Amino acid sequence: MPYPIEPPIAPMLAKPTPAIPTDPGWIFEPKWDGFRAIVFRDGPELLIQSRDLKPLNRYFPELEPPLLALGGPETRFVLDGEVVIATAEEGLDFDSLLLRIHPAASRVQMLAEATPSSYVAFDCLADGAEDLRETPFADRRARLERLLADAPEAVRITPSTNDPATAQRWFDVFEGAGLDGVIAKRATGTYLPGKREMAKIKHARTADCVVAGFRWHKNGPGTLVGSLLLGLWNDEGKLQHVGVTSSFTQAKRAELVAFLEPYRSDAITNHPWGEWAEWQASAGADGRRLPGATSRWNRGKDLSWEPLRPELVCEVAFDHLQGDRFRHAATFVRWRPDKAVADCRYDQLEETPPALLADLFGGR
């Protein structure tokens, strides 16, 4: 038999919203920081599809047994949710998810045993042979709760509430466990693949960062700046690379070439990231790949860089830190010529107290 809905299908998306809505008719859920995944099941057949419509099964083999254990051997469904890895020390661990995207099956299996993943379901698109995409979300949620009533430990249903105050508490408290904010869905809303019909409310903060390098844009090396490399001083006085900002128009990318040119002169001398240049030179000399020169998330992406004297400061907006780096690319706000480079330290950032994911699931 075919799957209840034939894959692939694009997941429904969310658009940024400045605050948690308080008018009636919304259902709120935590926003998970993982890999979006739609699960198709037809009895013993199982497909875990990524947001970009590719299969994920080989990267998360430990999820197949618990997903196949739902219901009886002939159970059929299509679920929307998130693959996450949670640890007692760090909460949600997105870096561990990234490590799974590896070509060696032996390494994937080793990581699956060391840091097993879970599947957090938040929508039911098909139950049995019934396509539920035209069904109101509140009814789809009820179907999901029945389907996952006796789910294995590795398969969870996301918490849900229609109370804006509870959603605000989640937003305030559980960032320390790695949650990414709050998602709001209309109770009467249908499932619209690829459409931004949900609302997402995420944390937004700003930081003053040292600009210590840049990368050329893939479509204009030498003529367009792609991204600025950002740094913050840690307690030991070392400039840590915290991420990038690349939120520029094409016109601004061209302007940045001339703007940054004076800071390129003699930039590598005593540069705080000088070892990067040494790695690049030695790797190029003997034909090896430069450590860190390709993205582990997008393996074809060139991450070679151009140093700048660390004399510029810019303000960027970011959502949250993961470890000592920005979780996502930061958004450029403005240049800060009034700020001293030495003041761009980690201690300017708001600290988020740790929280336990078990509290969100009522201790389970």
C-alpha positions in Angstrom: 0.0 0.0 0.0 1.2 3.6 -0.5 1.8 6.0 2.3 -1.4 7.8 3.4 0.1 11.0 1.8 2.7 10.4 -0.9 6.1 12.0 0.0 7.7 14.4 -0.3 5.6 17.3 1.0 6.9 20.6 2.1 6.3 21.4 5.8 4.1 24.3 6.8 6.3 27.3 8.0 6.0 30.2 10.4 6.5 33.9 10.0 8.3 36.1 12.6 5.9 37.8 15.0 7.0 40.4 17.6 4.9 39.2 20.5 2.8 36.3 21.7 -0.8 37.0 20.4 -3.4 37.4 23.1 -6.6 37.3 21.0 -8.7 34.1 21.2 -8.3 31.2 18.9 -4.6 30.5 19.2 -2.9 27.3 20.3 0.7 27.7 21.5 3.6 25.3 21.5 7.3 25.5 22.4 9.6 26.1 19.4 12.1 23.3 19.3 15.7 23.7 18.2 16.3 20.6 16.0 15.8 19.2 12.5 12.3 19.6 11.2 11.1 16.1 10.0 7.9 14.7 8.5 7.4 11.0 9.3 5.5 8.8 6.8 4.6 5.3 7.9 2.8 2.5 6.2 3.0 -0.6 8.5 6.7 -1.7 8.4 7.6 1.1 5.9 9.0 4.3 7.3 10.4 7.5 5.8 11.7 10.4 7.8 11.8 13.4 5.5 13.8 16.6 6.1 12.6 20.1 5.7 14.4 20.2 2.3 12.5 17.0 1.2 15.4 14.6 1.7 15.4 11.3 3.6 16.9 11.4 7.1 16.6 7.7 8.1 20.3 6.9 7.7 21.4 9.7 10.0 19.0 8.7 12.8 18.7 4.9 12.8 17.7 4.8 16.5 14.4 6.5 15.7 13.0 3.8 13.4 12.2 1.2 16.1 10.2 3.6 18.4 8.3 5.1 15.4 7.5 1.6 14.2 6.3 0.7 17.7 3.5 3.2 17.6 0.2 1.4 17.3 0.0 -2.0 15.7 2.0 -3.5 12.9 -0.4 -2.2 10.2 -0.5 1.3 11.6 -0.4 4.1 9.0 0.2 7.8 9.7 2.0 11.0 8.7 3.4 13.2 11.5 5.1 16.5 11.5 7.6 17.2 14.2 11.3 17.8 15.1 14.2 15.5 15.6 16.1 16.7 18.7 19.0 15.6 20.9 18.7 16.5 24.6 21.3 16.1 27.3 21.0 16.6 31.0 23.8 19.1 31.1 23.0 21.3 28.0 19.3 20.8 27.2 18.8 20.7 23.5 22.1 20.1 21.7 22.0 21.3 18.1 25.7 20.7 17.5 25.2 17.0 18.1 22.5 16.9 15.5 24.9 18.5 13.0 27.5 15.8 13.6 25.0 13.2 12.4 25.2 14.5 8.9 28.2 12.3 8.1 28.8 9.9 5.2 30.2 7.1 7.3 27.5 4.8 8.6 29.8 3.5 11.3 30.3 7.0 12.7 26.5 7.7 12.6 25.9 4.5 14.5 28.5 5.3 17.1 26.9 8.8 17.6 23.4 7.3 17.7 24.5 5.1 20.7 26.4 7.9 22.4 23.9 10.7 22.0 20.5 9.2 21.0 17.9 11.5 19.4 14.2 11.8 20.1 11.3 12.8 17.9 8.9 15.5 19.2 5.6 15.4 17.2 3.4 18.5 16.9 1.0 17.7 14.1 -0.8 14.7 12.6 -1.3 15.1 8.8 -2.8 11.6 8.2 -4.2 8.9 10.5 -4.8 5.6 8.8 -5.9 6.3 5.3 -7.4 9.6 6.2 -5.7 12.8 4.9 -6.1 15.4 7.7 -4.5 18.4 6.1 -7.9 20.1 5.5 -9.0 19.3 9.1 -8.7 22.2 11.7 -5.6 22.1 13.8 -7.4 21.5 17.1 -8.8 18.3 15.7 -5.5 17.2 14.3 -4.0 17.8 17.7 -6.6 15.5 19.3 -5.7 12.8 16.7 -2.1 13.2 17.6 -2.7 12.8 21.3 -4.7 9.6 20.7 -2.0 8.2 18.4 0.9 8.9 20.8 -1.0 8.0 24.0 1.3 5.1 24.8 4.3 6.2 22.8 7.9 4.9 23.5 10.1 7.3 25.5 12.0 8.4 22.3 8.7 9.7 20.8 7.1 12.6 22.5 4.2 14.9 21.8 5.0 18.6 22.2 3.3 20.4 25.1 0.4 22.6 24.0 -1.7 25.4 25.6 -4.3 27.9 24.6 -3.3 30.2 27.5 -1.1 33.1 26.4 0.3 33.5 30.0 1.5 29.9 29.9 3.1 30.4 26.5 4.8 33.5 27.9 6.2 31.5 30.8 7.6 28.9 28.4 9.2 31.8 26.4 10.8 33.3 29.5 11.8 30.2 31.4 12.8 27.4 28.9 15.3 29.2 26.8 17.8 28.0 29.2 17.0 24.4 28.1 17.7 25.3 24.5 14.1 26.1 23.3 14.0 28.6 20.5 10.8 30.5 21.4 7.1 29.9 20.9 5.0 28.8 18.0 1.4 30.0 17.7 -1.2 28.2 15.5 -4.8 29.0 14.7 -7.0 26.3 16.2 -9.2 26.4 13.1 -6.2 26.5 10.7 -5.7 23.9 8.0 -2.2 22.5 7.1 -0.8 24.4 4.2 2.5 22.9 3.0 5.2 25.5 2.3 3.1 28.4 3.5 4.1 30.7 6.4 0.8 30.4 8.2 2.0 29.9 11.7 3.5 32.6 14.0 6.9 32.3 15.6 8.0 34.4 18.5 11.7 34.2 19.1 14.2 35.9 21.5 15.9 39.0 20.0 18.9 40.7 21.6 21.8 42.9 20.4 25.5 42.8 21.0 28.4 45.0 20.1 31.0 42.8 18.3 34.5 43.2 16.9 34.7 42.8 13.1 37.9 40.9 12.6 37.5 39.5 9.1 35.1 38.9 6.2 34.2 36.5 3.4 33.6 37.2 -0.2 30.2 36.6 -1.6 29.9 33.5 -3.7 28.7 35.5 -6.7 31.2 38.3 -6.5 34.7 37.5 -5.1 36.6 40.7 -5.0 33.6 42.8 -5.7 30.9 41.8 -3.1 31.3 41.1 0.6 29.4 38.1 1.7 29.6 38.2 5.5 31.4 39.8 8.3 33.2 37.7 10.9 32.4 38.7 14.5 34.3 38.3 17.7 33.9 38.8 21.5 36.6 38.9 24.1 36.4 36.2 26.7 37.6 36.3 30.3 41.1 35.2 29.3 41.5 38.1 26.9 41.1 36.0 23.7 38.9 37.1 20.9 36.5 34.3 20.3 34.9 33.9 16.8 31.1 34.1 17.7 29.5 33.9 14.3 28.8 36.0 11.2 26.4 38.7 9.9 25.4 38.6 6.3 22.2 40.6 6.2 23.2 43.0 3.4 21.7 44.1 0.1 23.7 43.7 -3.0 24.4 47.4 -3.1 25.6 47.4 0.5 27.8 44.4 -0.3 29.5 46.4 -3.0 29.9 49.4 -0.7 31.6 47.3 2.0 34.5 46.4 -0.3 35.7 50.0 -0.3 34.7 50.6 3.3 36.8 47.6 4.6 39.8 48.1 2.3 41.7 50.3 4.8 41.4 47.7 7.5 42.9 44.9 5.3 46.4 46.5 5.2 48.8 44.5 7.3 45.8 42.8 9.0 47.4 39.4 9.6 50.2 40.8 11.7 49.4 40.0 15.4 45.9 39.1 14.3 44.0 37.3 17.1 43.0 34.6 14.6 46.4 34.4 12.9 46.5 30.6 13.3 43.7 30.4 10.8 45.9 32.0 8.1 48.7 29.6 9.0 46.4 26.6 8.6 45.2 28.0 5.3 48.8 28.5 4.0 50.0 25.0 5.0 46.8 23.3 3.7 47.1 25.0 0.4 50.8 24.2 0.0 50.3 20.4 0.2 46.8 20.2 -1.3 44.9 19.4 1.9 41.5 20.9 2.8 41.8 23.8 5.2 40.5 22.9 8.6 37.2 24.7 9.0 37.2 25.9 5.4 34.0 24.1 4.4 30.8 24.2 6.2 29.8 21.0 8.1 26.2 21.9 7.4 26.7 22.8 3.7 29.7 20.8 2.6 30.1 22.7 -0.7 30.2 26.1 0.9 33.6 27.9 0.9 34.5 29.3 4.3 37.9 30.8 3.4 38.2 34.3 4.9 40.0 37.6 4.6 41.5 39.1 7.8 40.8 42.7 9.0 42.6 44.6 11.6 40.3 44.2 14.6 39.5 47.9 14.9 35.8 48.1 13.8 32.8 47.5 16.0 29.3 46.8 14.9 26.0 46.1 16.6 24.1 43.0 15.6 20.8 41.4 16.6 20.8 37.7 17.6 18.4 35.2 19.1 20.6 33.2 21.5 24.0 31.8 22.2 24.8 28.1 21.8 27.9 27.5 23.8 30.1 30.5 23.0 28.7 31.2 19.5 25.5 32.7 18.1 23.1 29.9 17.2 22.1 31.5 13.9 23.6 34.2 11.7 23.3 37.6 13.4 21.5 40.6 11.7 23.6 43.7 11.1 22.1 46.7 12.9 24.7 49.5 12.6 28.3 50.5 12.9 29.4 51.7 16.4 32.4 54.1 16.0 31.6 55.3 19.5 32.3 51.9 21.0 35.8 50.7 22.1 36.9 47.4 20.7 38.0 46.4 24.2 34.4 46.7 25.4 33.1 44.0 23.1 33.1 41.3 25.7 30.9 38.3 26.6 29.9 40.0 29.9 27.7 42.5 27.9 25.3 39.6 27.1 22.4 38.6 29.2 22.8 35.3 30.9 20.0 32.8 30.5 19.5 30.6 33.6 19.5 26.8 32.9 16.1 25.1 32.8 15.1 21.4 32.7 13.2 20.0 29.7 11.7 17.5 32.2 9.7 20.4 33.7 8.2 21.2 30.4 7.0 17.6 30.0 5.7 17.4 33.6 8.6 15.4 34.8 8.4 12.7 32.1 
